[in-house]
Amino acid sequence: MTRSFGHQLQRSILFLASAIFLCSFRKIPSTGLRGLRYFCAVPVPLLKLDAVEKSFAGVQALKLIQLEIAAGEILGLIGENGAGKSTLINILSGVHAPDGGVIAWQQQSVKFNSPHDALAAGIATIHQELAFFGHLSVAENMLLGEPWPRRCWRGVNWNQLHAEAERRLAHFELSIPTRRFFNELSSAQKQEVAIARALSRQARLLILDEPTASLSESEVERLFAHLQRLRHAGVAILYVSHRLDEIVKLTDRVAVLRDGELVATYPTAEADVNRMVRDMVGRPLDQVYPHKRRGAFGSPLLELKAATRAGMFRDISFSVRGGEIVGLAGLVGAGRSELARAVYGLYSLDSGEMRLNGKPWSPRNSHQSVTSGLVYIPEERKRQGLVLDHSVGASISIGFSDLLTRWGLVPHAAETRRVERALESFAIRTTGPAQAVGTLSGGNQQKTILARWLDRYPQIIILDEPTRGVDVGAKTEIHALIDRLAGEGRAVLLISSDLPEVLGMSDRLLVMHRGSISTELRGDDMTQENVILAASGLYQEAKGTDR
């Protein structure tokens, strides 16, 4: 009996030692062993969200979110536009306070009243649009908001300031000249300085929002190497991205948001691209689109062949025919808007060629495009399309006033009649032409810009995110307008991040990935799943797997 008991005790001790040994593998970087980290449960998460929710103007942006992340873990957060990712980031970084639920940070319930509170607690967020001062040096940006070293007469000790910045950068194996202006750095260097700055302030959780949107492939690899080193040092990372190939390559677990709800969480080792896409989409088209594919189009009105501009897009070839709506999809930073602006004359091409109505097209400026029958509706109406203090009438008439000019003057009566006709034709809800355009709703602001340019009767229309930030009613009206334009024989290039919209309205769909067209989708291949795969650069791989 004694010998049997001793044998059993020995086996128990061996089993316990094996379990402890397996748990020690939590930080192994190998993809093959990634799932082994979850053999042993993490008893105390660094961050835990319990039933966190948030609403804006009666619309629930987050619904009872249950989520946790451990030290030394990279958690991927994915979801379509509008799924709630930005809201969740803003809550964790102290920009917004949750309406309900509990945020536990290092086992303590916390409430962040500002981004400063979150940073002081150890949560640092690096947004897609980096918040730095371009005209200041790297060192000044690094130590911004901290006490600077002073000399005895209280002047700044610049040598010590730069020495401290160099020390912090060297700690993260970076050799960036600290006396250079921040604007002179490459996109990757800016990202690296942002990470070094955050972690030098003892951040234990790093939140990265679309960090590779403006990086090249080599710069992405360098960023990933930095993140791997941080994980091994015990820093938790929340990695938010639309690029599913990066999620698969980098993360330990994946969390999927859809319509404000956390619909799935699983180890990346158990995930595949198709599963993530299904979890992200997870619903049928929720709108009815008026466009019915006609199948008979006119001659090409806009043609591009191998169009390239360094750092923006490369080797772009496609055409848009009269009566055709061609959709252009892709992730943020894929080069869609930059391509549209080049066609419109805001950028010049480095190589390649364009044709407009069958003739060579190389616009010197946007005015030449407008007078040639090509108009562009920008994606950010408040920053790129409107002067908010101007009246609605002035905002519309500026688009066609040159057509009314007589001897350098614009007849007031003719201008007023045309503005009033546009207000009625485009169903712009306003108290009158004198109302400030900035006081209109988002949908009516967008229709004001459309009225400005479409009242010129252009033949080629480029629409960049035409329904972003508008209500459902205005969205339906804009969709009907787009369909009417195509029905009149106009050529429409529709750029949209709204997958149901770009799929429902397009005759065919071009998908961009990292500056080039990765896929053209037609007919039954035009699905949300295929668009997401193509935008992530995984369409051909997935189709090869299916075969």
N, C-alpha and C positions, 0 to 999 in steps of 0.2 A: 504493500500500500504506500509506504514512504517513498519508494523508488518511483511508483506511478505518479504520486502527487508532485514529486520533484520534476518529473518529465513534463507534466502539464504546466507547472509554474515556469519552467524554462521556455516552453512554447509560447506562453502568454507574454513573457518579457520580450521574446524575439519579435512577436507580432506588434507589440507596442513600439519597440524601437524602429521597426520597419515603417510604421505609420508616421512616426516623428520624422524619419528620414525622408519619406515622400513629401511631407508638408514643407520640408526645407527647399523643395524645388519650386516654390511659388514664383520665383523671379527668374526662372530660366527663360531666355528670350526665344528659344527655338519654337517655330510654328508647330512642329510635330508634338512637342511636349506642352503646348499652351493649355490644353484641357486638364493637364495634371495638376495645375495650380488650384483647381476647384475640387480636387479629391478631398481636401480638408476644408471645412467651412471656415470662413473668416469670422471670428466671434464678435469683433467690434469694428464696424465700418467707420471710416473716417468721416463720411458724410451720409446722412440718411434723411430722406424726405418721406413724410408720413401724411398722406391725404392732402397734399398741397394743391390749392386751386387759386385761379385768378380770372377775373372778368373785367372787361372794358366796355362801358356804355351798354351793359346788359348782355353782351356777347361773351360767353365763357371761353376763354383762351386756353386754360388748363383745367383739367377735371380730375381731382383726387389722385394726384401723382404719387406713386409709391416707388422710390428709387434709392439705391445706395451705391457707394463706391468706396473701395478699400485703398489704403496706402499702397503705392507701388503698382497700381492697376491703371490700364488705359481703357476707358469705357467709351465706345463709339455711340454717338447720338445721331440718329438719322430720321428723316421724315420729309414729306413734300413741303413746298412753300405754304405757309399758313398753318402748319401742323402744330405750332406752339414752341418750336425750338428757341426762337429769340426771346420769347416771354420767360421760358425756364432759365435761360442764361441771365436775363436781366434780374430775375429774382435772386439767383445765387450770387450775383455780383453787386447786389444792393441798390440797383436802379429802381426796382419796383418791390413793394411789400406784398406778400401773398394775402389773399382775402381769408384764407383758412388753412388749417393743417399745421404741421410742426416741421421745422428744419432743425435737425440735430447735428451739431458740428463737434467732433471729438467727444461724443456722448453727452453734450450739453445743448439744451434747447437755446436757439439764438434768434435774434431779430436784427437784421441789418437795416439801418436807417439811411445809409448812403454807401456809395462805392468805397469810400474811405474806411467805413466800418468793416466791410467784407475783406478789404486788403489787409487791414490791421489784424483781422482774425486769421489770415493765412490763405485767402482765396483770391487769386489773381486771374483776371480775364483779359485776353488779347483778342480784340475784335478784328473783323475782316478789314475794316478801315482803321488803321493805326492812328492813335491820338498822340501826335508828337508835333513839335515846332520845327519846321523845316529849316528856318533861318538860324536856329541855334546849333551849337556843336553837339556831337555825340555825348560828350561828357556832361554838358548842361542838361540834355534830355535824360540821361541816366540818373542824375541826382536831383531832378526836378521835384520840388515838394519836400526835400530834406534840408536840414541845416548844412550850409556849405562851409568848408574850412575858411577861417578868417585870419588875417594878419593882426598885429597888435593894434593898428589904427582902424580895425574893423573892415578893411578892404578885403575882397575875395582873394584867397591864396590859390591862384589859378594852377600853379604847379601841383599842389596837393589835390586839387579837384580832379585834374586829369590823371594823376597817379592813382587815385581811388577808383576812377572809372576803368582804368586799365587793369587794376587788380580784379575788379568784379568780372570784367570780360575774360580775363585769363583764367579765372576760376571755372569758366564754362568752355575753356579751350578755344576762345575767340581772339583773333588778332586784328581788330578793327581800329583804325586810327581815330583816337578820341577827339582830335581837333578838327576833323572834317565836319562840314555842315551835314545835318541829318538828311537833307534832300539829295545829297550827293551819293548816298548809299544805294546799293541795289536792293531790290525787293527782299531778297533772302537776308541780306545784312540787316535791313530794318526789322525783319521778323526776329532775327537772332538777338538784336539789341533789346527788343521788347521782352523777350523771354528772360534774358539775363537781368534786365531791370526788375522784372516781377519776382524772380527767384532770389535776387539779392536782398529782397525785403522779406525773406523767410516764408515765402508762399509754400504751402503744403498741397494745395490743389490748384492746378493750372487748367483754365478753360480756354480752349482754342476754337474760334469760330471761323470756319472756312479758311484755314491758314495757308492753303496752297493755291488759292484762286489766282494769284498773280506770279506764281513761281514756275521756273522751268523744271524739267525732269531732274537735272542734276541738283538743283536747289532743293527740290522735294526730298531727294535722297539724303542730303545733308541735314535737313530739318528732322527727318525720321531718325537719323543717328543721334541727334541731340535728345530727342524724346526718349529713345531707348535708354540713354545714359541717365536721364532724369528718373525714369521708372526704376532702374536698378538702385537709385539713391533713395527710393521710397516716396517719391513725389507721385501723387495721384493726378491723372490727366483725363479731363472730359474733352473728347475730340469730336467736334461737330462738323460734319461734312456731307455733301451730296455725292461725293466721289466714292462709290462703293468699292472700287478696287483698293483704295487706300484703307478703307475700313477693314477689309479682309486681311490686308497685309500687316496692319499696325496694331489693331486693338485686341484686347482680351475678351471683352464682352460687347454685345450690341444691345442698345435700347431703341425701340422704335416708337415714335410718336405719330399719331394719326388723329386729326381733328381735335387736338387738345388732350387726347387720352394716350396713356402708355399702354400700347396694345401687345407688346411682346418684349421680353428680355431673355437673352440666351448667350452661352459662350460662343465666341466667334468660331471656334473649332467645330461647332455643330451647325454653323450657318453656311448657306450658299447664296449666291447672288439672287437666284430665282425666289428663294424664300424671303429674303429681305425686301425684294420688290413687291411681292404679294402682300407682305405686312404693311409696307408703306402705302400702297394704293388701296387695296382692301374694300373697294366700293365701285359700283357702276357709275357711269356718267350721271351726274346729278342735275344737269341742265339740258334743255332742249335747244339745239342749235338750228338756225333757219337754213343753213347752207346745204344745198343738195348738189352733189357733184354732177356737173353738166357733161364732162367728158369731151366736149368739143370747144377748143380754144383757138384764138387767133394766132398771129405770128408773134415771135418773141419781141417784147418791148424793152426788156432789160437783159443783157447778157454779160457774164463775167467769165474770163478764161485765165486760170493760173494767177489770179489776183493775190498779191502778197504785200504786206507791210510789216517790217521787222518788229517783233515784240508784240504784235497784235493778232495777225492772222496770216495764213500762208496757203498758197496753191488752191485758191477758192475758184471753183468753176460751176456755174449753174445758169439757168435762164428762167425768166418769168414771162409767160405769154399773156396776151390780152384776154380778159375774162377769167384768169386763173388766180387762185389764192395759194401761194406757196408759203408754208409754215417754216419757221426757223427756230429750232429748239436747241437747248444746251444748258449747261450749268453756268452759274455766275463765274465770270472770268474766261469763258470759252471763246470770246471774241465776237459775239453776235452784234452788239451795239457798235463796236469799233468798225466792223464791216459795213454796217448801215451808214455810219457817218462818212466813211470813205466814198461810198457810192454817191452820197449827198454833196460831197465837195469839202467836207471839214478836214479830211486827211487826204494826202496824196499817196499813190501806190509807189512802192519801190520797184515792183516788176509786175508783169501781167498786163491784161488789157480789159477794158469795158466797152460795151456798145449800148447806145440808147436809140431806140427806133431804127436799128440797123446801121447806125453811124458811129464812128469812134467817139468814145465819151471819156473826157478827162477834165472834169469841172475844176475851175480855179477857185470857186467859192460857192456858198449855198445859194446866193442870188441867181447865179447862172443856172442852177438846178431848177429853182422855182420858175424862172422864165422859160425853161425848156420843157416844163410839164412834169417835173418830178418833185414830190414833196416828202418830207420826213416828219413824223410826229414823234418827239423824243420820249424816252422812258420816264424822266423825272419832270413832270409838268411845272412844278413850282420853281425849280432851279433852272431848268433849261428852256421852258416854253412860255412862262408868264412873268409879267411884272405885277405883283399882287395889288399894288396901289392903283394901277390903271383901271379905267372903266371897262365894262364888258364891251361896249361899243368900240372903244379904241383897240381893245385886244383882238377884236375880229377884223376891223377894217384895215389894220396894218398889213394884213395878208393880201388884200386886193386893191389897196388905195392907188397903186401905180397904174392900174387898169382904168381908173377914173380921172386921172390927172389931165388937166387942160392948162397949157401954158404955165406949168409948174404949180398949179393950184388944184386942190381937190374940192369939187362942188359939194357943199354941205348937204344939200337936199338929196342928191344922188347917193351920197355916202349913207345918210340916214335911212333911206329906203332900202338899200342893200343890206344894212345891218339888221333892220327890222325883219326883212325877209329871211335872213339867216337864223335869227332867233326863233322864228316860227318853224322853219324847215328842219332845224336840228333839235327842236323841242327843248330849248334852253330855258330853264325856269329861273326867272329873274324879275326884279321889280321894275326893270327898265334898262336901257342901254347905259345909263349913267351910274349904275351900281358898280361898286368896286369888285373886280373879278375875284379878289382874295376872300370875299365874304360868301362866295358860292360854295355849294357842296362839291366834293371831289368829282362826282359824275358830271355836274354842269360845267366845272372848270375844264374837264377833258373834252366835253362837247364844244366848248368855246374854241379850243385849239383846233379841233376838227373842222369847225365852221370857218375858221380863219383861212385854212389852206384848201379845203375841199370846195369852197365856193369859187375857186379859180378853175375848176373842172380839169384837174391834172390827169394825165394818163397813167402815171406810175406813182403808187402810194406805198411808202414804207411806214408801217405802224410798229412802234417799239413799245411793248407792254401797254396796249391801248386801254385795257380795263383794270389796270392795277389801282387798288384803293378806291374803287367805285362800288356803289350799291348794286344789288341784283337787278333793279329796274333799269338803271343806266346801262348796266352791262348788256342786258337784253337789247336795248335800243342800239347800242354800238355794234353788236353782232348783226342786227338787221341792216344797219348802214353798210357794214363791210360786205355783206351778201349783195346788197343793192349795187355797190360799186363794181363788184365782179360781174354782176348781171348786165351792167352797162358797157362791158368790154374793157374795163380798166384792169391793169396788172397790179396785184396786191402782194407785197412781201410782209408777212405777219410774224413778228418776233414776240414770243410769249413764253413765260415760265409756267403758265397755267395749263397743265397738260390736257384737261378736258376741253379747254378752249382751243388750243392749237390743233388738237386732233379733230374736234368737231367742226372746225371752220376751214381746214386746209384740204386742198385737192391732192397734194403730196407734201411730204415733210422732209426737210433737211435737218440733220442733227449734227451740231458742232461739238468737238471735243478737243480742248487745248489748242485752239486756233485753227483747226482744219475741219472740213466736213467729213465725219467718220462714216455716215450712213445716210442713204436716201430711202425713205419708207413710202410705200404706196399700198392702196387697197387694204386687204386683210392684215398686212404687216403693220399697219398704223395702230399700235396698241400702246397703252401707258407703259407696260412692262418693257416693250422693245425700245421705247424712247429713253427710259431710265438706263437700260443696258447700254444703248449707244452713247448716251451722254457721259457715261462712266468709262467708255472705251472698251466695253465688254461684250458688245453685241455679237461680233464675229465669233468670239470664243464660246458664248452661250449657244449660238446656232450650231457651231461645230459639235458641241456636246449633245445637242438634241438629235443630230443626225446619227 
